[in-house]
């Protein structure tokens, strides 16, 4: 029996005085869409707390795309924090949407954004709190259709039993098509099985229940997916891809929150995709091709967004904003228009090889805060292995330019555990930071009053699907800890501050990133033992995960550190971003030889396969320099 749609805020309101940050649960924010009349209701759920999920640009894009359709309504939901969820369970209050305080179980469909693998236990928590069966097979005819998409959807196999359908690639158009199909087929009286079969016919939509898993001599231990006999579903589901980003709205509408959020600024997506070809970067492979928005559209969207949101900062977001062929023009236009209004323009980080003082001045709006660069590896040899086409000279030139023009703080991002890494590469991380610090001292002078500081952040490399390193094994935790100690002991200058990631968290991420459908048993067991908010350092419990793995008969280290055969059929081969396996294998071999591959937006085609497979091409406004 379908759960009735009704506003249950009166059941949440008495709980608000007893929880942290009650504003997490308030509706009617400025800029939120009012519910439309119509027969179809979607709830977009970001399975983390409000202040983490609210600024997510992907959710905002889909939210507006659906609400722009006649007869469709989209609301949002965020996972209540532990104190609120405990009270809700105690009082029998189900998980509710934000706008209308309606039970999630009353919606026609629920869409989960898979921002990262460590959010998966939160997805189970959200479904359970909503009173919805955790797996597709357990759901009734009238239950909501559970959808998923986002950056971690490419190997969704460990969660495949949970989702009715997974949307691969760009979602602005496909979410509308999926919602329309659900509405149409339910109106026609289709069974749930017939509805899911109809969804599988849409471009970029993967319906896990229509595939069997085969384990044989050609596969890894996790097997590979093949269409069930008689379903007619594609052997490989290619992603949806918008050919021209300029044809979509530049601002997804900005909802003004009641509380401080993690990225409290107006976000503008200036381009989508990256062709730099860093071999560790999943997003760089899966978001291809590159599609730029023109300068005029970006500047106009920024002005409009500021008027409706009241923000004092614009963030120009993308995988590599400074690669935009009109980046300097965009920054200069915005700086000229906004500097007298106290509006700051920011970009996530500066590329070393495209960094210029003029651009940085435009970014900072005249303010000299900190600059962030990502060399990724401590030696030129290892940067060639990972295809990070920047040099020591790029780093030193960028640092000198910045310090000579007033910047005093620099943050450098690196990774540890990259393929072929040696102790010399680890020590090279410290030496690179010390070189930057020395340049600062040469320019400004020594001593605390100079204000020059360098900090480095070192993440543990986790191999991800659809990258040339998808066959790699992850560095064992004991070896990670040894290299972290080597990093610390190699640094003798107090002017360099070092931070690094927890090896246990990376081990869990690495293990569940490599598993197939059998991994759901581990995730469900971990959730049942209390694992949730695993991306929060304060909430992550390796002990619970280890206990769950033991109960399921899994060895986490063995799974994460396993190296796959280059010719094996992989658990995710049936969901494709368009990048060919042959290209990834070729890039793996070039990595082993330390041979770099150029950027196709500045050079010739590198044969990744995306454009001919998807019928798209790079869209570059002007020639990239």
RAHU-V95402 format. One record per backbone hydrogen bond with DSSP energy under -0.5 kcal/mol. NH is the residue of the N-H (numbers start at 1). CO is the residue of the C=O. E is the energy in kcal/mol with one decimal. If there is no record, write none. Layout:
NH_CO_E / NH_CO_E
This chain:
3_105_-0.6 / 6_4_-0.7 / 8_6_-0.6 / 8_101_-2.8 / 11_8_-2.1 / 12_8_-0.9 / 12_9_-0.6 / 13_9_-3.0 / 14_10_-0.5 / 15_12_-2.0 / 16_12_-0.8 / 16_13_-1.1 / 18_15_-1.9 / 19_16_-1.3 / 24_21_-2.3 / 25_22_-2.0 / 26_23_-1.1 / 30_256_-0.7 / 32_29_-1.7 / 40_71_-1.3 / 42_73_-3.1 / 43_109_-1.9 / 44_42_-0.5 / 44_75_-3.1 / 45_43_-0.6 / 45_111_-3.4 / 46_44_-0.5 / 46_77_-2.4 / 47_45_-0.7 / 48_46_-2.6 / 52_49_-1.3 / 53_49_-2.4 / 54_50_-3.3 / 56_53_-1.7 / 60_56_-1.8 / 61_57_-2.4 / 62_58_-2.1 / 63_59_-2.7 / 64_60_-2.1 / 65_61_-2.0 / 66_62_-2.3 / 67_63_-2.0 / 68_64_-1.3 / 69_66_-1.9 / 72_69_-1.5 / 73_40_-1.8 / 75_42_-2.4 / 77_44_-2.0 / 79_46_-1.1 / 79_48_-1.4 / 85_81_-2.6 / 86_82_-2.1 / 87_83_-1.7 / 88_84_-2.7 / 89_85_-2.3 / 90_86_-2.2 / 91_87_-2.4 / 92_88_-0.8 / 92_89_-0.5 / 93_88_-2.9 / 94_92_-0.6 / 95_129_-1.2 / 97_102_-2.4 / 98_76_-3.5 / 104_95_-2.3 / 106_103_-2.1 / 107_104_-1.8 / 108_41_-1.7 / 109_41_-1.4 / 110_145_-2.5 / 111_43_-2.6 / 112_110_-0.5 / 112_147_-2.4 / 113_45_-1.6 / 114_112_-0.7 / 114_149_-3.4 / 115_113_-1.4 / 119_116_-1.3 / 120_117_-1.8 / 122_119_-0.5 / 123_119_-1.4 / 124_120_-1.5 / 125_121_-2.0 / 126_122_-2.5 / 127_123_-2.3 / 128_124_-2.6 / 129_125_-2.6 / 130_126_-1.6 / 131_127_-0.6 / 131_128_-1.1 / 132_127_-2.7 / 136_161_-3.1 / 138_135_-0.8 / 139_135_-0.5 / 139_136_-1.1 / 143_140_-1.2 / 145_108_-2.3 / 146_144_-0.5 / 147_110_-3.4 / 147_145_-0.7 / 148_165_-1.1 / 149_112_-1.6 / 150_167_-0.5 / 152_114_-2.7 / 153_150_-1.8 / 156_153_-0.9 / 159_156_-1.9 / 160_157_-1.6 / 162_159_-1.5 / 163_159_-1.2 / 164_146_-2.2 / 165_146_-1.6 / 166_206_-3.0 / 167_148_-3.4 / 168_166_-0.6 / 168_204_-3.1 / 170_240_-2.2 / 175_171_-2.5 / 176_172_-0.5 / 177_173_-2.0 / 178_174_-2.7 / 179_175_-2.3 / 180_176_-2.5 / 181_177_-2.2 / 182_178_-2.5 / 183_179_-2.5 / 184_180_-2.5 / 185_181_-2.8 / 186_182_-2.2 / 187_183_-2.0 / 188_184_-1.4 / 189_186_-1.2 / 190_185_-2.6 / 195_191_-2.4 / 196_192_-2.4 / 197_193_-1.9 / 198_194_-2.0 / 199_195_-2.1 / 200_196_-1.8 / 201_197_-0.5 / 201_198_-1.1 / 202_199_-1.8 / 204_238_-0.5 / 205_202_-1.6 / 206_166_-2.9 / 206_204_-0.6 / 207_205_-0.5 / 208_206_-0.7 / 210_207_-1.9 / 211_208_-1.9 / 212_226_-3.0 / 214_212_-0.5 / 214_224_-3.0 / 216_214_-0.5 / 219_216_-1.6 / 220_569_-1.1 / 223_220_-1.4 / 224_214_-2.1 / 226_212_-2.6 / 228_210_-2.7 / 231_228_-2.0 / 237_574_-3.3 / 238_236_-0.8 / 239_576_-1.8 / 240_168_-2.5 / 243_241_-0.6 / 247_244_-1.5 / 248_245_-2.1 / 255_253_-0.6 / 256_30_-3.0 / 256_254_-0.5 / 257_255_-0.6 / 262_51_-2.3 / 264_261_-0.6 / 265_263_-2.1 / 266_313_-2.6 / 267_265_-0.6 / 268_315_-2.8 / 269_250_-0.8 / 270_268_-0.9 / 270_317_-1.9 / 271_317_-0.8 / 272_291_-2.0 / 279_386_-2.6 / 281_278_-1.2 / 282_280_-0.7 / 285_281_-0.9 / 285_282_-0.7 / 286_282_-2.7 / 287_283_-2.1 / 288_285_-0.6 / 291_272_-2.6 / 292_619_-2.7 / 293_270_-2.5 / 298_294_-1.8 / 299_295_-2.7 / 300_296_-2.4 / 301_297_-2.2 / 302_298_-2.2 / 303_299_-2.0 / 304_300_-2.3 / 305_301_-2.6 / 306_302_-2.1 / 307_303_-1.7 / 308_304_-1.4 / 309_305_-1.5 / 310_306_-2.3 / 314_344_-2.9 / 315_266_-3.2 / 316_314_-0.6 / 316_346_-2.9 / 317_268_-2.6 / 317_315_-1.1 / 323_320_-1.8 / 324_321_-1.9 / 327_324_-2.0 / 330_326_-2.9 / 331_327_-2.7 / 332_328_-2.6 / 333_329_-2.4 / 334_330_-2.6 / 335_331_-2.8 / 336_332_-2.4 / 337_333_-2.2 / 338_334_-2.5 / 339_335_-2.0 / 341_338_-2.0 / 342_339_-0.8 / 343_338_-1.5 / 344_312_-2.4 / 345_363_-0.7 / 346_314_-3.2 / 348_316_-0.5 / 350_372_-2.5 / 354_351_-0.7 / 355_351_-0.6 / 355_352_-0.5 / 360_356_-2.5 / 361_357_-2.7 / 362_358_-1.8 / 363_359_-2.3 / 364_360_-2.7 / 365_361_-1.0 / 366_361_-1.3 / 367_364_-2.0 / 369_367_-1.0 / 371_409_-2.1 / 373_411_-2.7 / 376_413_-2.4 / 377_375_-1.6 / 383_379_-2.0 / 384_380_-2.0 / 385_381_-1.6 / 386_382_-2.0 / 387_384_-0.6 / 388_383_-2.9 / 389_387_-1.2 / 390_388_-2.7 / 395_391_-1.9 / 396_392_-2.6 / 397_393_-2.7 / 398_394_-2.5 / 399_395_-2.4 / 400_396_-2.4 / 401_397_-2.6 / 402_398_-2.2 / 403_399_-2.6 / 404_400_-2.7 / 405_401_-0.9 / 406_403_-1.6 / 407_402_-2.4 / 408_369_-0.7 / 409_369_-0.7 / 410_453_-1.8 / 411_371_-2.8 / 412_455_-2.6 / 413_373_-2.1 / 414_457_-2.7 / 415_376_-2.8 / 416_459_-2.6 / 421_418_-2.1 / 426_422_-1.4 / 427_423_-2.5 / 428_424_-1.7 / 429_425_-0.9 / 429_426_-1.0 / 430_426_-1.0 / 431_427_-2.2 / 432_428_-2.2 / 433_429_-1.8 / 434_430_-2.7 / 435_431_-2.1 / 436_432_-1.9 / 437_433_-2.3 / 438_434_-2.5 / 439_435_-2.3 / 440_436_-2.0 / 441_437_-2.2 / 442_438_-2.5 / 443_439_-1.9 / 444_440_-3.1 / 445_440_-0.6 / 445_441_-1.2 / 450_447_-1.2 / 451_448_-1.4 / 453_408_-2.4 / 454_495_-1.8 / 455_410_-2.4 / 456_497_-3.1 / 457_412_-2.5 / 458_499_-2.5 / 459_414_-2.3 / 459_457_-0.6 / 461_416_-3.2 / 461_459_-0.5 / 463_461_-0.5 / 467_464_-0.6 / 469_279_-0.9 / 470_467_-2.0 / 472_469_-1.6 / 474_560_-2.3 / 480_476_-2.4 / 481_477_-2.5 / 482_478_-1.9 / 483_479_-2.4 / 484_480_-2.3 / 485_481_-2.0 / 486_482_-2.2 / 487_483_-2.4 / 488_484_-2.2 / 489_485_-2.8 / 490_486_-1.4 / 491_487_-0.5 / 491_488_-1.1 / 492_490_-0.6 / 494_492_-0.6 / 496_493_-1.8 / 497_454_-2.3 / 497_495_-0.6 / 499_456_-2.2 / 501_458_-2.0 / 506_502_-1.6 / 507_503_-1.7 / 508_504_-1.9 / 509_505_-2.3 / 510_506_-2.7 / 511_507_-2.4 / 512_508_-2.5 / 513_509_-1.5 / 514_510_-0.8 / 514_511_-1.0 / 515_511_-0.9 / 519_516_-1.9 / 520_517_-2.0 / 521_518_-1.0 / 522_518_-0.6 / 523_519_-2.1 / 524_520_-2.9 / 525_521_-2.0 / 526_522_-2.8 / 527_523_-2.4 / 528_524_-2.3 / 529_525_-1.1 / 530_527_-2.0 / 531_526_-2.4 / 532_530_-0.5 / 534_118_-0.6 / 536_533_-1.7 / 537_535_-0.5 / 539_536_-1.1 / 540_536_-2.0 / 545_541_-1.7 / 546_542_-3.0 / 547_543_-2.4 / 548_544_-2.5 / 549_545_-2.7 / 550_546_-2.3 / 551_547_-2.3 / 552_548_-1.6 / 553_549_-0.7 / 553_550_-0.8 / 554_549_-3.1 / 556_554_-0.7 / 559_555_-2.2 / 560_556_-2.7 / 561_557_-2.3 / 562_559_-0.9 / 564_471_-1.8 / 564_562_-0.5 / 568_565_-1.7 / 569_218_-3.3 / 570_568_-0.5 / 573_570_-1.5 / 575_572_-1.9 / 576_237_-2.6 / 576_574_-0.5 / 580_608_-2.9 / 584_580_-1.8 / 585_581_-2.6 / 586_582_-2.2 / 587_583_-2.5 / 588_584_-2.1 / 589_585_-2.0 / 590_586_-2.4 / 591_587_-2.2 / 592_588_-1.9 / 593_589_-1.2 / 594_590_-0.5 / 594_591_-1.3 / 595_590_-2.9 / 600_275_-0.6 / 600_598_-0.5 / 602_599_-1.7 / 603_599_-1.5 / 613_609_-1.8 / 614_610_-2.6 / 615_611_-1.6 / 616_611_-1.4 / 619_290_-3.1 / 620_618_-0.6
